Structures are given as C-alpha cells and as structure tokens.
Amino acid sequence: MLLIACPNCGSRDETEFHYGGQAHVAYPENPNELNDKEWAHFLFYRDNPKGIFAERWLHSTGCRQWFNMLRDTVTYDIQAIYPMGTPRPDLTVRAAPESGTASTAADSTTTGNAAPSISGTSTTAPKGATK
C-alpha cells in the first residue's frame, strides 16, 4: 500500500484517499459552444503516460480536502504533493525502464537462448512415480 502525505493531516494510509483523475485539466472557456465530440474529449479523454503523472486526490476520511500529486506510474513513487490551484512543480523526468529485469546473457534460460543443463540427471522416474 501507499503511504500518502496529506498536506493538511500528514502521512496516512492510501485507504483514506480517493483518486480524482488527471490534474490540471482546464475547463472549456465556452462549454456551450462545444460540439458532442469536443465535449466527449473534455469529459472522457485523459493522458495515460508511463512515468511521472499529475493526479488529483481527495483525503476522503480525513480533512476532506483535495490536493495534487506527482506520481511515477511505473514505480508508484510519489515525487511531489502540492495544493490545488498551484502550478505543477518542475521535476526532472527520469527515464522509465522499457523492459523487464530478465537477463539477456547468452546462457540465460529466461531468454530462451540456451537450454538448461541436464547433465548428471537421471532419465528414469523415481520409484512410485506415475507415467
């Protein structure tokens, strides 16, 4: 679980909070002038990046206040927490790993480059084993 530092109450368990979606989404200046497609884009289309993402959170069982958070969507590391209405902090974006942690060595069995060694193993089943 995440430990989230509420700007008003201090660090609390993530079960006390509710996710509120992407932060810094500007409301349209003239919503009555939007067609259905533009209105749908405003309501439903959000960014889904791999890496640092600005989110809105509500401390629903504590102070009931909204705040913004910069969180890495790959590692879940919280980079910054800041009040609503303030600009997003400028953080240096770290590159997220593009692949897993499997070994790419030539003798690695996780990559399929070589078969596991079977020398010294018996080809007969142990006593009591079924075929």
Phi, psi and omega in degrees: 000156177274147170252112186255131180270097177295134180296340182257326188249346184094191184289132179218162177291147183299340180293345178276355188242158173234135179289136183243011177094190183292138178273161174065036174267113184284133176290140181300143180297317180234082184297333179289343180269356180280141173277177184299320181294316180295320179294319177297319177298319179295317185285318194245339185268120179228159177291154177218067187279161171260110182130212184291131183220135178273124183233157173257140179225149177241128174276083191288329180256007179244248185280350180061033179251145175275150173207167179255153180219139169260120184228142176278120184285349178271313185258350184067011178290131177275121184269324181199149173232131184212155185292155174299145178089349177264152181292158179295131177296145179272107178248148174286124182280124176271141180289132177276146178296137182271349181222174180285195184255013180295145180289143177250016179294153183298330181264013183283132177277348180281342181260350180080012182282336181214146178281150177294150181288133179241015180292139179083007179257150182275145178262359178260147181286149177296156180300129179095352179282148178265154180272000000 
